[in-house]
Amino acid sequence: MTKIRPWGPSSALILIIAALGMAIDQGFKLWMLFGFDITARGRVPLTPFFDLVMVWNYGISYGLLQQEAGLGRWLLVGVTVVITILFWIWGAQATRRLQAAGFALVIAGALGNGIDRIAYGAVADFFHFHVGDFSWYVFNLADVWIVAGVAALLYDSFVGGPNDAAKTSSE
């Protein structure tokens, strides 16, 4: 049986990337809310297909599982904590940098959005891509970190290193 270790060869790298990602996300959100005052400005078109907007997301990705009640909010915070701990433990044992970076980015995004839920009761989203009447969902930097982290983990799983099962069967 494998022993669960909260610290491993990739922990320092994950800690640095996750802390930086979370800080950038939170700093940008604070600036958008209180410096730029996106709420008062409303929709700010930057290109014909990209706007800055203010949307409070009470659910998860794509507005799923909307939770405006207190219990739902704290359940989502709890799920975020559990996922963050599991990804931390799993990522700490990573032996490849891309794999560790993927875990770190997912953790950074989860923590960034989790802080929003605790502080505001919902996640602050600002980026809105659209083409004509077609509107893609509104998202934030934490969402970008999560998608980039999952992409890195998927890429690493296909090209990262020798398959452990193949390695042990050939020995």
C-alpha positions in Angstrom: 0.0 0.0 0.0 1.3 3.4 -0.9 1.8 5.9 1.9 0.0 9.2 1.4 2.6 12.0 1.7 1.6 15.7 1.7 5.1 16.8 0.7 7.1 15.4 -2.2 9.6 16.2 -4.9 7.2 18.7 -6.6 5.7 20.4 -3.6 7.9 23.5 -3.7 7.2 24.1 -7.4 3.5 23.6 -6.9 3.5 25.9 -3.9 5.2 28.7 -5.9 3.1 28.4 -9.0 -0.2 28.0 -7.1 0.6 31.0 -4.8 1.6 33.2 -7.8 -1.5 32.2 -9.8 -3.8 32.8 -6.9 -2.2 36.2 -6.2 -2.5 37.3 -9.8 -6.1 36.2 -10.0 -7.1 37.9 -6.7 -5.1 41.0 -7.5 -6.9 41.3 -10.9 -10.3 40.7 -9.4 -9.7 43.4 -6.7 -8.6 45.8 -9.3 -11.6 45.1 -11.6 -14.0 45.5 -8.7 -12.5 48.4 -6.8 -10.0 50.1 -9.0 -11.5 49.9 -12.5 -15.0 49.7 -10.9 -16.4 47.3 -13.6 -19.8 47.3 -11.8 -20.3 51.0 -12.4 -18.9 50.9 -15.9 -21.1 48.0 -17.1 -20.1 46.3 -20.4 -16.7 47.5 -21.7 -16.2 46.4 -25.3 -12.5 45.8 -26.1 -12.8 44.2 -29.5 -15.8 43.2 -31.7 -15.7 39.8 -30.0 -14.4 40.4 -26.5 -15.8 42.5 -23.6 -15.2 43.1 -20.0 -18.4 42.6 -17.9 -19.3 42.0 -14.3 -21.1 38.7 -13.6 -21.4 37.0 -10.3 -21.4 33.2 -10.7 -23.2 31.4 -7.9 -22.5 28.0 -9.4 -19.5 26.3 -11.0 -18.3 26.3 -14.6 -20.8 27.4 -17.2 -23.1 28.5 -14.5 -23.9 24.9 -13.5 -25.2 24.1 -9.9 -26.3 27.6 -9.1 -26.2 27.9 -5.3 -27.5 31.3 -4.0 -28.4 29.9 -0.6 -25.8 29.9 2.2 -25.7 26.1 2.5 -25.0 25.6 -1.2 -22.3 28.3 -1.1 -20.5 26.5 1.8 -20.9 23.1 0.2 -19.1 24.4 -2.9 -16.4 25.9 -0.6 -16.0 22.5 1.1 -15.8 20.7 -2.3 -13.1 23.2 -3.3 -11.1 22.5 -0.1 -11.3 18.7 -0.7 -10.3 19.0 -4.3 -7.4 21.3 -3.5 -6.1 18.9 -0.8 -6.4 15.9 -3.1 -4.7 17.7 -6.0 -1.9 18.9 -3.6 -1.2 15.3 -2.4 -1.4 13.9 -5.8 0.7 16.6 -7.3 3.3 16.5 -4.6 4.4 13.1 -5.8 4.8 14.3 -9.5 8.1 13.6 -11.0 7.8 15.7 -14.1 7.6 19.6 -14.2 4.7 19.8 -16.6 2.7 17.5 -14.4 3.5 19.5 -11.3 2.7 22.8 -13.1 -0.7 21.3 -14.2 -1.6 20.4 -10.6 -0.4 23.8 -9.4 -2.5 25.7 -11.9 -5.7 23.7 -11.0 -5.0 24.4 -7.3 -4.4 28.2 -8.1 -7.7 28.4 -9.9 -9.6 26.5 -7.3 -8.3 28.6 -4.5 -8.8 31.9 -6.4 -12.5 31.0 -7.0 -12.8 29.6 -3.5 -11.7 32.9 -2.0 -14.3 34.7 -4.0 -17.0 32.3 -2.6 -15.9 33.0 0.9 -15.5 36.8 0.5 -18.4 37.6 -1.8 -20.7 34.5 -1.8 -20.1 34.1 -5.5 -17.3 34.0 -8.1 -16.4 37.3 -9.9 -16.2 36.7 -13.7 -15.2 39.4 -16.2 -14.1 38.1 -19.6 -16.8 37.6 -22.2 -16.1 36.3 -25.7 -18.9 36.5 -28.2 -19.5 36.4 -32.0 -22.7 38.2 -33.2 -25.5 36.8 -31.1 -23.5 33.7 -30.0 -22.2 34.3 -26.5 -19.6 32.1 -24.8 -19.7 32.0 -21.1 -18.1 34.7 -18.9 -14.9 33.6 -17.0 -12.0 34.9 -15.0 -8.2 34.2 -14.6 -8.8 31.4 -12.1 -10.9 29.6 -14.8 -8.0 30.1 -17.2 -5.6 28.6 -14.7 -7.9 25.5 -14.3 -8.3 24.9 -18.0 -4.5 25.4 -18.6 -3.8 23.0 -15.7 -6.1 20.3 -17.0 -4.7 20.7 -20.5 -1.1 20.4 -19.1 -2.1 17.2 -17.2 -3.8 15.7 -20.2 -0.9 16.5 -22.5 1.6 15.1 -19.9 -0.5 11.9 -19.6 -0.1 11.2 -23.3 3.5 12.3 -23.9 5.0 12.9 -20.4 7.0 9.8 -19.8 7.2 6.1 -19.9 4.0 4.3 -18.8 4.6 2.7 -15.4 2.7 -0.4 -16.3 4.8 -1.0 -19.4 8.0 -0.2 -17.5 7.3 -2.8 -14.8 6.2 -5.5 -17.2 9.4 -5.2 -19.3 11.6 -5.5 -16.2 
